[in-house]
Amino acid sequence: MKIGYVRVSTQEQNTIRQEKLMESLNVDELFLDKASGKNAEQRPELQRMMDYVRKGDTVVVESISRFARHTRDLLELVEKLTAKEVEFISQKEAIDTTTPTGKFMLTVFGAVAELEREYILQRQQEGIAIAKANGVYKGRKPIQRPNFNQVVQLWRGGEISAAEAMRRLDLKPSTFYRKVRKEVV
């Protein structure tokens, strides 16, 4: 099955050009978002499409910029499609994961994204080192839960389980037990 994905950044923008392309490509199902490409989680139709696609399907987009704004997002989305055995085609860039060249192009994008991530981490570490040397960097501030003592008392009194206490405090087990050991209730 051919699945089309169309996106524009705002409600006011027109999708006709992309829709006509999808029509000419005979897509079977079309998903359309009118939202920024900045965050994949905030595009409901993209999420719906990712849930909808099945093994053997092909996702078609007009251009990579309509599917993902950043290389990292693109690679993550295509990786999810690949895990479901779904092919990906971007018309404008002629990337087609059904072909060796398309797979190669995605590999190049992957290498660029990895290099970009390494540079970001390197700059971050350099910035932290400078901040520490200047006495500015103090590390991450601990998260304070205003009802921590009350919830821990309920847990210690056997009124609630540890799992319930962690849920109420929105803490992971390791954090919960570490804080309980440190705190005097």
FENVENMO-V557027 format. One record per backbone hydrogen bond with DSSP energy under -0.5 kcal/mol. CO is the residue of the C=O (numbers start at 1). NH is the residue of the N-H. Records with the same first field share a line. If there is no record, write none. Layout:
# FENVENMO-V557027
CO=NH ; NH
This chain:
# FENVENMO-V557027
1=3 ; 58
2=4 ; 28 ; 29
3=60
4=31
5=62
6=33
8=35
10=13
15=19
16=20
17=21
18=22
19=23
20=24
21=25
22=27
23=26
29=4
31=6
33=8
37=69
39=42
40=43
42=44
43=47
44=48
45=49
46=50
47=51
48=52
49=53
54=57
57=87
58=3
59=89
60=5
61=91
62=92
63=66 ; 67
64=67 ; 68
70=74
71=75
72=76
73=77
74=78
75=79
76=80
77=81
78=82
79=83
80=84
81=86
82=85
85=56
87=59
88=97
89=61 ; 91
90=94 ; 95
91=94
94=96
95=90
96=99 ; 102
99=103
100=104
101=105
102=106
103=107
104=108
105=109
106=110
107=111
108=112
109=113
110=114
111=115
112=116
113=117
114=118
115=119
116=120
117=121
118=122
119=123
120=124
121=125
122=126
123=127
124=128
125=129
126=130
127=131
128=132
129=133
130=134
131=136 ; 137
132=135
136=138
143=145
144=146
145=148
147=151
148=152
149=153
150=154
151=155
152=156
153=157
154=159 ; 160
155=158
161=165
162=166
163=167
164=168
165=169
166=170 ; 171
172=176
173=177
174=178
175=179
176=180
177=181
178=182
179=183
183=185
